[in-house]
Amino acid sequence: RQGHEWSAIIISVIFQFTYTSLFGAFASYIFLRTGHLLLIILIHAWCNLMGFPDVGRIFQHPYRIVLVPCLFLGLGLFVTLFGTWTQ
C-alpha cells in the first residue's frame, strides 16, 4: 500500500473520467460539425500540451484582478462563438 486514501483515489478517478468524457464529447461534436480529423488531432495535441488548468491558483495570483475577468471573458466568448466557429 502506498498510503493513498481510497476516497482520494475514487475522487481522482471520477474527476478524470468526467473531464475525459467531456473532452471526448467536445471533440466528437467538433468532428461531426466540421468533418476535419486533423483539427481534432490538433485540438487534442494542444490540450495535452497545455494540461488541465489550475483554476484555483488564478484566484490566489497577485494579478487576479486582471486574470479573473479574462478567464470569464474567455469562457463567455467561447460559449457564444462556438456555434459560429464550427459551421
C-alpha positions as a Python dict, from the first residue, in 0.01 Angstrom:
ca = {
    (1, 'R'): (0, 0, 0),
    (2, 'Q'): (133, 340, -100),
    (3, 'G'): (-52, 535, 166),
    (4, 'H'): (-322, 681, -59),
    (5, 'E'): (-670, 713, 85),
    (6, 'W'): (-944, 531, -102),
    (7, 'S'): (-1161, 842, -104),
    (8, 'A'): (-885, 1045, -274),
    (9, 'I'): (-838, 770, -533),
    (10, 'I'): (-1210, 749, -607),
    (11, 'I'): (-1242, 1128, -637),
    (12, 'S'): (-942, 1136, -871),
    (13, 'V'): (-1088, 862, -1091),
    (14, 'I'): (-1430, 1030, -1107),
    (15, 'F'): (-1270, 1366, -1193),
    (16, 'Q'): (-1051, 1213, -1465),
    (17, 'F'): (-1342, 1013, -1609),
    (18, 'T'): (-1560, 1324, -1616),
    (19, 'Y'): (-1320, 1557, -1789),
    (20, 'T'): (-1205, 1297, -2043),
    (21, 'S'): (-1569, 1216, -2122),
    (22, 'L'): (-1649, 1586, -2167),
    (23, 'F'): (-1344, 1631, -2390),
    (24, 'G'): (-1447, 1327, -2595),
    (25, 'A'): (-1796, 1470, -2642),
    (26, 'F'): (-1645, 1809, -2735),
    (27, 'A'): (-1405, 1653, -2989),
    (28, 'S'): (-1683, 1437, -3136),
    (29, 'Y'): (-1911, 1738, -3171),
    (30, 'I'): (-1642, 1936, -3350),
    (31, 'F'): (-1565, 1645, -3582),
    (32, 'L'): (-1932, 1596, -3667),
    (33, 'R'): (-1977, 1970, -3733),
    (34, 'T'): (-1658, 2021, -3937),
    (35, 'G'): (-1557, 1678, -4068),
    (36, 'H'): (-1188, 1766, -4020),
    (37, 'L'): (-990, 1492, -3847),
    (38, 'L'): (-669, 1697, -3849),
    (39, 'L'): (-849, 1966, -3647),
    (40, 'I'): (-938, 1711, -3379),
    (41, 'I'): (-579, 1585, -3369),
    (42, 'L'): (-451, 1942, -3328),
    (43, 'I'): (-706, 2021, -3054),
    (44, 'H'): (-609, 1705, -2868),
    (45, 'A'): (-238, 1783, -2901),
    (46, 'W'): (-299, 2139, -2776),
    (47, 'C'): (-494, 2015, -2475),
    (48, 'N'): (-221, 1763, -2395),
    (49, 'L'): (42, 2038, -2422),
    (50, 'M'): (-148, 2282, -2201),
    (51, 'G'): (-269, 2031, -1943),
    (52, 'F'): (-569, 2075, -1718),
    (53, 'P'): (-587, 2436, -1595),
    (54, 'D'): (-533, 2505, -1227),
    (55, 'V'): (-827, 2743, -1195),
    (56, 'G'): (-792, 2769, -817),
    (57, 'R'): (-449, 2930, -847),
    (58, 'I'): (-589, 3211, -1062),
    (59, 'F'): (-789, 3338, -764),
    (60, 'Q'): (-472, 3342, -550),
    (61, 'H'): (-245, 3505, -811),
    (62, 'P'): (-118, 3861, -747),
    (63, 'Y'): (-264, 3969, -1084),
    (64, 'R'): (-603, 3810, -1017),
    (65, 'I'): (-769, 4148, -1076),
    (66, 'V'): (-677, 4102, -1444),
    (67, 'L'): (-677, 3722, -1473),
    (68, 'V'): (-1024, 3653, -1333),
    (69, 'P'): (-1209, 3886, -1574),
    (70, 'C'): (-1000, 3743, -1862),
    (71, 'L'): (-1097, 3391, -1756),
    (72, 'F'): (-1469, 3471, -1758),
    (73, 'L'): (-1441, 3677, -2077),
    (74, 'G'): (-1268, 3385, -2250),
    (75, 'L'): (-1528, 3136, -2130),
    (76, 'G'): (-1812, 3365, -2235),
    (77, 'L'): (-1665, 3425, -2580),
    (78, 'F'): (-1601, 3054, -2626),
    (79, 'V'): (-1961, 2963, -2543),
    (80, 'T'): (-2100, 3249, -2751),
    (81, 'L'): (-1888, 3193, -3062),
    (82, 'F'): (-1857, 2814, -3055),
    (83, 'G'): (-2154, 2752, -3284),
    (84, 'T'): (-2033, 3010, -3535),
    (85, 'W'): (-1678, 2873, -3543),
    (86, 'T'): (-1789, 2516, -3613),
    (87, 'Q'): (-2019, 2582, -3908),
}
